[in-house]
Amino acid sequence: MKGADAEDRALHYLQRQGLTLVRRNFRARGGEIDLVMRERDLLVLVEVRKRSSARYGDAAESVDARKRGRIVLAARWLLMQQPALARLATRFDVIAIDGDDRINWIRAAFDAGD
C-alpha cells in the first residue's frame, strides 16, 4: 500500500465515522496536511502514516516533533488563507496504519504547542 492508497483508506474510514472532507493534501512552504476534515464545528487536521514494517518504529511513532512542527506550520498557513475555517476549534489527529493494515485513529494526537 502506497502513501496515496493509505490516504484514500484513511479518508474513507473517517467519512464512515461522520467526518466530511474539506481539503486534501494542503501544502504550504515547509509543511503539508494530508487530510483537512470537519467534524461538526471542529476542524480536524489529519496526518496519515503507513508503515509496512515495525523495523524503524510503528506508524504513529513516526510523527515526531519535527513532523508535528511542519503540520502546525501548514495549519497556520491554511487558517490564514481560509478565515472561515479559522473560526472553528482545531484538532490534530493521526491515522496510523501498520503492517497488519489495521487503522489506528489517534484523536488529539498533539496540539500546536508540541
N, C-alpha and C positions, 0 to 999 in steps of 0.2 A: 504494500500500500504506500503510495507516494504522498507527499505533502498535500497536494490538491485533493486527493482522494480522502485523506484524513479530514480535511476541512469540510468537504461535502458531507461526510458521515456525521461530523460534529454538528453541522448546520441542520441536517435533517433531525438529528436527535433533539436539539434544542427547540426546533419548531414543534416537534411532538410534545414537548414539555410546555408549550404555550407561548414561547418567545417568538417575536417577529424580527425578521432581518431588516436592518436599516441600511447597512452598507457592508461590503465585503472587501478585504484587503486594502484598508485605508493606509496609504503611505505618506509619510512626512519625512522631511530631512532628518535622518538619524533614527527613525523608528517606523514600526508598522503595527497595525492592529488587524488580526486575522478576520474576526467577525465583530461587527457592531450590531448589537441586538437590543430589542426593547422588551421589557417585562413590565407591563402596565405603565406606571410612572417612573420606571427605573431604566437607566441606560446601562447596558451590560456590555463591557468590552472584554472580548474573549481571545485568549491565546490558545491555539491548538498545537499540541505537541504529540508526535508519534515516535515511538522507539520500538524497533523490532527486536532489540536485544537489550538486556539489562547490564551488559558488559561495562558501559560507562554511566550507569545510573538509570533510574526509571524516567519516564517521560515527564512527570511532574517535577522531579528534581532538576531537570534541565532548564527550568525557568529560574535562572539565577538572578542575582542583584543587577547585573549588567543588562540582562534581557528585560527585567522589570522596569529599569530606568528608561529603556528605549520605548517600551509600551506607554509609559506615563508621558514621555515627551510627545509621542504621536497623539495621545489623548488630548494633551493641551492644545496642539495644533487643530485637531478636529473640533474641539469645543470653541476655539476662536473663530473658526470658519462657519460653524453652524450654531448661531446663538440660540435657536430653539432647543437644541439638544443640551446646551449649557444650563438650561433651567431645570433639567432633570437631575435627580440624585444619580450618582455613578458608582458602579461596582466593577471590580476587575476579577474575572473568573479565568480558570484554566480548564481546558478539556484535555485530559491525558489519555492516550491510547498506547498501551504497552503491547508486548509481543503476543499476548493472548487475544488481542483485538477488542478487549473489553473497554468500554468508555467509563472513565472516572471524571465526573463533573465536580470540580472543586470551586464552590461558590465563595466569593470574597477571599480569593487566594492571597491577595495582597492589597495594599492601598497605595495611594500616591506618595505617601511619606516613606515607604520602604526603600 
